[in-house]
Each structure stands twice: as C-alpha cells, then as structure tokens.
Amino acid sequence: APMNALARLTLAAAALAALPACAPVVIGSAATGGVMAGQNRSVGRGIDDATASNEIKLKLLNHTTYKFAAVDVEVADGLVLLSGDVESPEARIEAERIAWSVNRISGVSNEIVVGKARGWRQAASDQIITARLRSRLIGARDIQSINYNIETHSGVVYLMGIAQSAAELQRAAQEASTTPGVTRVVSYVRIPEVRSAAAAATAPPVPLTP
C-alpha cells in the first residue's frame, strides 16, 4: 500500500538526519509543498513562475521606502523563496508582503536576513559555491540535477526542487553540505509522493540534526 504523506515526510527527514555532513542541514517548513523544477515542472507552471518572479523583483526594485537590491527571488511551482539582506525588520516584512501580493503563487518562505549587506568578496564566494555545487550535482549519476535550484547567501545554500526519492534527496543534501565554503544547507526540496494541506509556510526551518 502507498505510504501516507506523514510517513514519506518522516522518511525524508530521517534520510537527511543520517547525513555525515560537514555543514548542518535543515529542512524548510515549506518542503512538503508543491515545489517542482526543471523537467518535472510543466511549461505553463514554468511560465507562471517566471512571470511571478519578474513581477516580485520589479516591485522590490521600484520600492520607494526600502532598499531591496540585495534581495534575491526564486519561484518554483508557486513557492517563493526570498533570500539576501535588508537593513531593518520592517523591510523584511515588506518584502514578504510584496511577494504575497503577486498572483500565481501559493506560498512564501522568507529567508531574508536583517543586517549589513554582504560585500563583493562574499558575493563572489557565494557564486563560486553555487557553481561548485551545481557541478557536483551534474556529475552525480544518481541525482537529476536539472530538478534542483540553488541559491547561496553568505555561505548558506538554499535548495529548491524535487527529488525522485529519499535517497536522492540525501545525496543532494550531502553534496551541498560537503561543498567547500558551505556553512549551512536549507532544503525546500520535496519528494513527489509527499503531499501537504499547506502549500507553504513562513515559519523558520526546523533543524534535523542537533
């Protein structure tokens, strides 16, 4: 008999918790939502995601009160991931409000950090980390790398997408956590069989390891 959603989510969590990772791995509370990417995302869904992403970015850039130049936006199957830096808690809240104001989205995960924006050295380092991890996922035969989106900020790697199995999710998280320069891995990747009544949540990720 097919496993229910809770059992499959437990399986995914257990797989990540068992990782011999160099960097801590956490799973986002939106991980049970409809996150899909690459070949597992329909053309229509892909267009909607791109449209939503562009609309959010445009609203952030044109905002007259707060500066959002250091905020990045990723959208996968209706789930919006906000990451980066802002100068105040109010700006963080406003960025999330803007994301929710856009059509075609089902949830927002706010990973924006309040504080001093990262410098060009850190930004360059983050780009190198993303490129290294992308290369590692492509080179892994047991990982369908096209189904994963990668975003890196200040050494923290955010994964979005869809894993074909708990084993693939474990491998992808392991590759991320052992990539040089990575301090933490936050996963918003799901397994196809996992379903949830909530498409996404804005609560902070729940650590899987002590």
N, C-alpha and C positions, 0 to 999 in steps of 0.2 A: 504494500500500500504506500502511496506517496506520503512523504514526511510533511507535517504541517509547517506553517511559517515560523513558529517559535522554535521548533526543533532545528530547522535549517539555519536560523539566525544563531542559535547556540552552537551549531557545528562550525559556522564561520568564525564566531568569536573564539572558540576553542582552538581552531587552526591557527589563528593569529597569536593567541596567548602562548602557544607552544613554540613560537619562533625563537631561535637563538640569535636575536637581533642585537646589533651594536647600538642602535637608536631605539628609544621606546616607540611602540606602535599603539595608536588608539584608533577606535572606530567611531565615526561620527554618528550622532543620533539620527541623521537622515539616511543612513546607509541602507535602510530597508525600503526606501522609496524607489520610484521608478527611474533609476539612474541608468542610462544607456549611452553608448558612444560608438563611433566608428561604424563598422559593418552591421552592428546589432541595432542601429538606430535607423528608422525609416527616413526616406527622403523628406517627407512632409514634416516629420518631427525635427529633422536636422535644420530645415529652413526656419521653422518656428524658433528653435533655439538660437540660431544665428541672428534672427530679427530681434528677439528679446535681448540678447547680449549687446547688440549695437545700440538699441534704444536706451538701455540702462547706462551704458558708457557715455552716450551723448548727454543724457540728463545729468550725470555726475560732472562731466567736464564743463557744462554750461551753468552749473550751480553758482549763484552769486554770493552766498553766505559762507560756505565752507570750501576748502580745497580738497579735491579728491584725485589729484594727479597720481598719487602713489597707491591708488586702489585698483586692483585687478578684478575682472569679472569673468567667470566661467559658467556656462549654462549647458547642462546635459540632461536631456529628456525632461525638461521643465524645471529641474532643480538648479537654483542659482547659488554659486559659491562666491562669496565676497572675501577677498584676502588683501593684505597690504597694511598700510599705516595711515592713520589720521591724527590730527592734533588734539582732539577732545572727544569725550564720551558722547557729546551732543552730535558731533559729526558722524560718529559710528552709527548712532541711532538713525540719523537722517539718511545715511547711505542705504540702510536696510529698508527704510520707508520707501525710498525711491525704487528699490528693486521690487518691492511688493506692489508698487503702483503700475507695473508693466503687465500687459496681458500675456497669455501663453505660458505662464509659469505656474508651478504647483507648490513650490516651497523655496525658502531662502535659508542658507546656512551662513551665518556671519562669523568669519574668522579674522575680521579686521582687528588690528592691534592699535591701542591708543598710545602714542608716544612719538619720539623723534623718528623721522623717516629714515630708512636705510640709505647709506651713502652709495656712491657709484661702485666702490670696491665690493660691497656686499651684494649689490645688484648683479655685478659681473660674476661673482662667485655663485650666486643662485642660478644664473643662466648656465654656468658650467655644470652644476649639479643636475639640472633638468636634462641637459644634453647627455651627460653620462648615464643617467638612469634610463632615458629613452633608448640609448644604445644597448644597455644591458637587457632591457625588456625585449627589444627586437632580436637580440642574439639568443634569447632563451627559447628553446624549441617547444617547451610546454606552456608558453604564455602567448596568448593572442594580443600582441602589443597594440594593435590598432584599436582595441576596445578600451584603452586607458588614456585619460587626460592627466597631465602632470603640471602642477603649479608649485613653485618653490619661492618661499619668502623667509629671509634671514635663517636659512638652513632648515626650515621646516618644509617638508614635502607633503603636498595635498594630492591624493589620488582620487580620481573620479572615473566611473565607467562600469563595466560589467565583467565579472569573472565567470568562466564556464563551469567552475567547480570550486569547492572549498580549498582543494589542493592548489589550484591555480592562484587563488587569492593569497594563499600562504606564500607561494613562490614569489609573487609580485611584491608583497609586503617585505619579504626577506631581501629581495634585490634592492628595494628602496632603503631599508634600514641599514644596509651594509655599504651603501654608496658613500664614498669619501665626502666629508663635509656635512652630511645629514645629521641633524640633532634630534629630529622627531619626525614621525610619519603619522599623518592623519588620513584615514581611509573613509571615503564615501563610495566605495565600490560595493556592488551587491552581486548576489548570485541569482540567476533567473528565477528560480523557484521561490525565492523569498518574496513574500507579499506583506504589505502593512496597510492598515486603515489610514494611517497618516502618511502622506506623500513625502513630507519632510518636517523637520523641527528646527527650532533656533536654539535649543539648549546646547551647552558645550559638550564636546565629545567625552565619552566615558572611557577611562583607561582600562585596558585589558590586562595590563601587567602591573605589578606593584611599583 
